[in-house]
Amino acid sequence: MPVLAAYVGLQSISGLVFKGPKDYQVYSYPYVYSPEAFSANFSSSDFYSAVFETFCKQSGVKFSECEVVITGFLEPHILDFEVNYTSIDKALEAMKEYNAVLVNNYAIVTPLGFKSFLPLEKGSVCGKTFELEERNFYANMALYPQIFPTDMASQIDLDSNISKLICNTSIEYIKDKPIMFMGSRFSGRKYHEELSYLLMVSLVRDPGVYELKFDPTNEHVLSTLLKARNVTKASMEYHPTAVGTLISTTGPLECMVTTDIGTSQVIELQVNKLFIVPLSEGEKAKIVLKTLGMDTIEKEIFGGTLGIIFDTRERKEDLIGETRVFNDSLKIVSAVLTGQAQK
């Protein structure tokens, strides 16, 4: 029996139609059901049934013949056709090989719980007061969840609120596992890609060396749903996007970087800097890292879209709030993404 797995986020739907170990297709639909916008014409069950039928038709199977398993934020929608439900925290917890972090416009979700700045009765996030214009902005996004900011200023403000959710605390990451970012904040974004990467860096607060990845299609969530139904045993060829390796310290550092082809360079940085050494996806390097407060670290690291990211900020808080460091970082990341940075 074919299986349709779906993740219903706050802004879009990700779907996977599984017909066999190497016979499956992944889909995305840039809308979710909004009662305010759609309830006069059809129900949530009608809406999602039509979307799922389209996914199945494109895969050459009948929706009526599929087993359906879904998850969503915070809980999957209750539908009037036969569905197997899995809560998002259970799905994230099942991703044993990663530190799973799901991010949307209002919340950060990990297997350990979630933080959200809605509802807004108190009108603040970590002491920040929301002005009327900002309240209206979020109200419109709630009414029309399929839209997202296209101007950089609005996206920066949105990301700052997301980052402030963890205030002066940190997300606990297991350091020998890659950090996997996913969710509607990172899926389907065509504007200001550099801001997505800076938000990832801003969400890593503890010193250490971390491998960063992200899942632009939420495919890993979908494959986890399949495994929970005993549909497949790791038979899917899933390859998340490699961002690179983050080297995070709270002070000056000295780091020897030796690539696979034998080139070496010494990186010396003062405190409160963000710097990137490009290292392509699939490439590896060995580092010898020395910094105050940490033992010397010698290990093999991996490249990615950015490469090796050095973050020596003394206070690991909202990166956007550190105007000078943020503006410099924005230029650095943009240069890497456009190929203007020198290796």
Protein Blocks (a to p, Z undefined) as FASTA:
>chain_A
ZZddddddfkbccddddfbfklccddddfbdcdfklmmmmocfklmmmmmmmmmmmmnop
afklpccdddddfbdcddfbdcddddfklmmmmmmmbccddddfkbccdfkbccdfbdfk
lopaehiacdfklmmmmmmmmmmmmbccfbfklmmmmmmmmmmmnmmaccdddfkbccdd
edjklgopaghkllmmmmmmmmpmbgcdddddddfkommmmmmmmmmnomaghkaccddd
dfbjcdddfbdcddddddfkopacdddddehiacdddddehiacddddddehiacddddd
dddfkopaddfbfblcdfklmmmlmmmmmmmmmmmmnopacZZ
